[in-house]
Amino acid sequence: MLRRYDGNPIVRREDVQPSRKDFRVYGVFNCGAVKVAGEYLLLMRVAERPAAEPGWLSIPVLNEKCDGVEVRRLRTGAPGVDASDPRVVKLADGQLLLTSISHLRLARSRDGRRFTVDEKPALFPATPYERYGVEDPRITLLDGRYWINYSAISEKGVVTALASTADWRAFERHGVMFAPTDKDVCIFPEKIGGLYVCRHRPWAEGLGRAAVWTAFSPDLIHWGGHRHTLSPRPGTWDEERVGCGPPPVKTEHGWLEIYHGANRKGRYCLGAMLAHLKDPTHVLARSIMPVLEPQADYETHGVYAPCVFCNGMVAEDDGTLRIYYGAADTVVACAETMVGEVIESLF
């Protein structure tokens, strides 16, 4: 149903300059997307790490006191240091360190397919909740301002934070929306019943699975009225976890959303769901089979694979949906479909 762009990937790590000379970009992926005055903007997650040093593990961490990133070094193979996963380092005391740090970078295009990447970050880690990076933004236009929610990572856990901009040059941070561990948040593009609405994905190991919840707010900061909305389904492609994708598109049939799901082997696919216009906690229909699953080489080989993950979508006036997604946590790709095609597939 989703047709991949022949020119995929549309942004590769080679297209992105690192934020400093001694760093290397190893992944650009999971972007928010919006169309502003005819220009397509992707707010991409850029993961970078210090250049490799033989015999050493390098851990980049924000130092708020000096307003920059410092690099901590651990000797490879030292007792109590587990570096078997190249993305993280596990210490004997249970502490988890990341081998990379992420920031958010803008890419721009007039046709939605050929993008030019800005030289400097748009949002760089800056608070104690962002010491390990900022990740996976979603963008919602409300009352003439673009609201950006993103995952903020630190030793305190994974929180969802909020920022906004009116001109895509100056950004204002508004603090934490959800405490750990909560991520995969998307804000609806209009109020329902006088309140702002969002999807979110709280999760802690123990009872239950990682599922989509819905919350309501008078001001975009304080959220309540939480309602469980979408669960994983045993024995299916989304049996292990589900999480929201981009902000939904309003149609006459309901709120159309793209979401991600993973099975027990960690294979990430995309599905679709339709929710009631007046009660977004009421799911009218959802995909039996994925609308996009990792099949292309750039989706099945990379930093984390097989994986397709979407948090950016642009709905055109003619009903075209442009889906911008991260592939294998390494590159940005694009696929297209029509709103009507997705809705028809759900019934």
C-alpha positions in Angstrom: 0.0 0.0 0.0 2.8 2.4 0.9 4.9 3.0 -2.2 8.6 3.6 -1.5 10.3 6.5 -3.3 12.7 5.2 -5.9 15.4 7.6 -4.6 15.4 6.2 -1.1 17.1 6.8 1.2 16.4 10.5 0.9 18.9 11.5 3.7 22.0 9.5 4.6 24.5 10.0 7.3 27.0 11.1 4.8 24.7 14.1 4.1 25.0 15.4 7.6 27.9 17.3 9.1 28.7 16.4 12.7 28.2 19.0 15.3 32.0 19.0 16.1 35.1 17.9 14.2 36.0 15.0 16.5 32.5 13.4 16.2 31.1 11.1 13.5 27.5 10.8 12.5 26.4 7.2 12.5 22.7 7.6 12.0 20.1 10.1 10.8 16.5 8.9 11.2 13.1 9.2 13.0 12.1 12.7 11.8 9.1 14.9 12.5 7.7 16.4 9.3 5.8 19.5 8.3 5.1 21.6 5.2 5.5 25.4 5.7 4.7 27.9 2.9 5.4 25.2 0.2 8.6 24.0 1.8 8.9 20.6 3.4 10.8 20.5 6.7 12.2 17.4 8.3 13.3 17.7 11.9 15.6 14.7 12.1 17.3 12.8 14.9 21.0 12.9 14.3 23.0 10.4 16.4 26.7 11.0 16.6 29.6 9.6 18.6 33.3 10.5 19.2 35.8 9.1 16.7 37.0 5.6 17.8 40.1 5.2 19.8 41.7 1.7 19.9 41.4 0.2 23.4 38.9 2.8 24.6 35.1 3.2 24.8 34.0 6.9 24.5 30.8 8.0 26.2 29.5 11.5 25.2 27.5 13.3 27.9 26.1 16.8 28.1 27.8 19.0 30.7 25.3 21.7 31.5 27.9 23.7 33.4 30.0 24.3 30.3 27.1 24.2 27.9 28.7 21.5 25.8 29.3 17.7 25.5 32.1 16.1 27.3 33.6 12.7 26.4 34.1 10.1 29.1 36.5 7.2 28.4 36.4 3.6 29.6 39.0 1.0 28.8 37.7 -1.8 26.6 37.4 -5.1 28.4 37.7 -3.5 31.9 36.0 -5.6 34.6 32.3 -4.8 35.0 32.1 -3.1 31.6 29.7 -4.8 29.1 30.0 -3.3 25.6 28.4 -6.3 23.7 25.7 -3.9 22.4 27.5 -1.2 20.3 24.7 1.3 21.3 25.2 1.1 25.0 27.6 0.3 27.8 26.4 -1.6 30.9 28.3 -1.2 34.1 28.4 -3.7 37.0 26.3 -1.4 39.2 23.5 -1.5 36.7 24.2 1.9 35.2 23.5 2.2 31.5 25.6 4.6 29.3 25.0 5.5 25.7 27.8 5.4 23.2 26.2 8.2 21.2 24.3 11.4 21.7 21.5 12.7 19.6 20.4 16.2 18.6 17.7 17.4 16.2 18.6 18.8 12.8 16.5 20.4 10.0 16.4 19.3 6.4 14.6 21.3 3.7 13.0 20.5 0.3 10.8 22.2 -2.3 9.6 18.8 -3.7 9.4 16.7 -0.6 12.0 14.3 -1.9 15.4 16.0 -2.4 16.5 17.5 0.8 19.3 19.8 1.9 20.5 19.4 5.5 21.2 22.5 7.7 24.8 22.7 8.9 24.0 23.3 12.5 21.6 21.6 15.0 18.1 23.1 15.5 17.7 21.6 19.0 20.8 20.5 20.9 20.8 18.8 24.4 20.7 21.6 27.0 18.9 20.5 30.2 19.6 17.9 32.9 16.9 15.7 31.4 18.8 15.8 28.0 22.3 14.8 29.2 22.2 11.7 26.9 20.5 13.4 24.0 17.2 14.4 22.4 15.4 12.0 20.1 12.4 11.2 17.9 10.5 14.5 17.5 6.8 14.9 16.4 5.5 18.3 15.1 2.0 19.7 15.5 0.7 23.1 14.3 -1.6 24.7 16.8 -2.8 28.3 16.8 0.0 29.5 14.4 2.8 27.9 16.4 4.6 24.6 15.8 4.8 22.4 18.9 7.6 19.9 19.0 7.5 17.0 21.5 10.6 14.8 21.8 12.2 12.2 24.0 14.8 13.6 26.4 17.3 11.0 27.7 19.4 11.1 30.8 20.5 9.0 33.8 17.1 9.9 35.3 15.3 8.0 32.5 13.4 8.7 29.3 10.9 11.7 29.6 8.9 13.5 26.9 9.7 17.2 26.7 8.0 20.0 24.7 9.4 22.9 22.7 7.9 25.3 20.2 8.7 27.7 17.4 6.9 30.2 15.2 9.6 30.7 12.6 11.9 27.6 12.7 14.8 29.8 13.7 14.1 30.4 17.4 13.0 27.6 19.7 11.4 27.8 23.2 11.6 24.9 25.6 8.5 24.4 27.8 9.7 21.6 30.1 8.6 18.0 30.7 5.2 16.7 29.6 5.5 13.1 30.9 7.9 11.6 33.5 9.8 8.3 33.0 9.4 6.1 31.2 7.1 7.7 28.7 7.7 8.3 25.0 6.1 8.0 21.5 3.9 11.0 22.1 1.9 12.8 19.4 -0.3 15.9 19.9 -3.5 16.1 17.9 -3.8 19.1 15.5 -7.0 20.5 17.2 -8.8 20.5 20.5 -11.5 18.0 21.2 -14.2 18.9 23.7 -12.2 22.1 24.6 -9.0 20.2 25.5 -5.8 19.3 23.8 -5.3 15.6 23.1 -2.2 13.4 22.8 -1.3 9.8 22.5 1.6 8.6 24.7 3.2 5.3 25.6 4.0 4.8 29.3 6.0 1.6 30.0 7.8 -0.1 32.9 8.9 -3.7 32.9 6.5 -6.0 34.8 2.8 -6.5 34.1 1.3 -5.6 30.8 2.9 -4.7 27.4 3.9 -1.3 26.0 0.6 0.1 24.7 -0.8 3.4 23.4 -2.7 5.6 25.9 -4.6 8.9 25.3 -4.4 12.0 27.6 -6.0 15.4 27.7 -4.7 18.8 28.7 -5.9 22.4 29.1 -2.5 23.9 28.4 -0.2 21.3 26.6 1.9 20.9 29.8 -0.4 19.3 32.4 -2.0 16.1 31.2 -4.7 13.9 32.8 -7.8 11.8 32.0 -5.5 9.0 30.8 -7.2 6.2 28.9 -5.8 3.0 27.6 -6.3 3.0 23.8 -4.3 0.5 21.8 -2.7 -2.8 22.9 -0.3 -5.2 21.3 -2.0 -8.3 19.8 -0.6 -11.8 20.7 0.7 -13.8 17.8 0.8 -10.9 15.4 3.3 -8.5 13.8 2.7 -6.0 16.7 2.6 -8.6 19.6 5.4 -7.1 21.7 4.8 -3.3 21.7 2.9 -0.5 19.9 3.5 3.2 19.9 2.0 6.2 18.1 3.5 7.7 15.0 2.9 11.2 13.6 0.0 13.5 14.6 -3.2 12.1 13.1 -5.0 13.4 10.0 -8.6 14.4 10.4 -10.9 12.7 7.8 -14.7 12.4 7.5 -14.4 8.8 8.7 -12.3 9.6 11.8 -8.8 10.4 13.0 -6.4 8.5 10.7 -3.1 7.5 12.3 0.1 5.6 11.4 1.6 3.7 14.3 4.5 1.4 14.8 4.5 -2.1 16.3 7.2 -4.7 17.0 7.1 -8.5 17.5 9.1 -10.5 20.0 12.1 -10.6 17.8 12.2 -6.8 17.7 11.1 -6.4 14.1 9.4 -3.0 13.7 6.6 -2.4 11.1 4.1 0.3 10.5 0.3 0.0 10.8 -2.7 2.2 10.5 -5.6 3.0 12.8 -8.8 5.0 12.7 -10.3 6.7 15.8 -13.6 8.3 16.5 -13.6 12.1 15.8 -15.3 13.1 19.1 -13.9 10.3 21.2 -10.3 9.6 20.2 -10.0 6.8 22.8 -12.5 4.8 20.7 -10.6 2.9 18.0 -12.8 2.2 15.0 -10.4 0.0 13.0 -6.7 -1.0 12.8 -4.5 -2.8 10.4 -4.5 -6.6 10.4 -1.3 -6.6 8.4 1.4 -3.9 8.3 1.1 -1.1 5.8 4.9 -1.0 5.6 7.3 -3.6 6.8 11.1 -3.8 6.5 12.0 -5.3 3.1 14.4 -3.0 1.3 18.1 -3.3 2.0 18.3 0.0 3.8 15.5 -1.2 6.2 17.0 -4.6 6.9 20.6 -3.6 7.4 21.9 -0.8 9.6 22.4 0.2 13.3 19.1 -1.5 14.3 17.4 -3.8 11.9 15.0 -4.9 10.6 13.1 -1.7 11.4 10.9 1.0 9.9 9.8 3.7 12.3 7.7 6.8 11.5 7.0 10.0 13.4 6.7 12.4 10.4 3.9 12.6 7.9 2.6 15.3 5.5 -1.0 15.2 4.2 -1.4 17.0 0.9 -4.5 18.8 -0.3 -5.1 16.1 -3.0 -5.2 13.3 -0.3 -1.7 12.1 -0.8 0.1 11.0 2.4 3.9 11.4 2.4 5.3 9.2 5.1 8.8 10.0 6.3 10.4 7.2 8.3 13.6 6.1 9.8 15.0 2.9 8.3 17.2 0.6 10.5 18.1 3.6 12.7 20.5 4.7 10.0 18.8 6.7 7.2 15.6 8.6 6.4 13.3 7.3 3.7 10.0 8.3 2.1 6.9 6.4 1.1 3.5 7.6 -0.3 -0.1 6.5 -0.4 -3.6 8.1 -0.5 -5.7 8.7 2.5 -8.6 6.8 0.9 -6.4 3.8 0.3 -5.4 3.5 3.9 -9.0 3.9 5.2 -10.3 1.4 2.7 -7.7 -1.2 3.9 -9.0 -0.9 7.4 -12.5 -2.2 6.6 
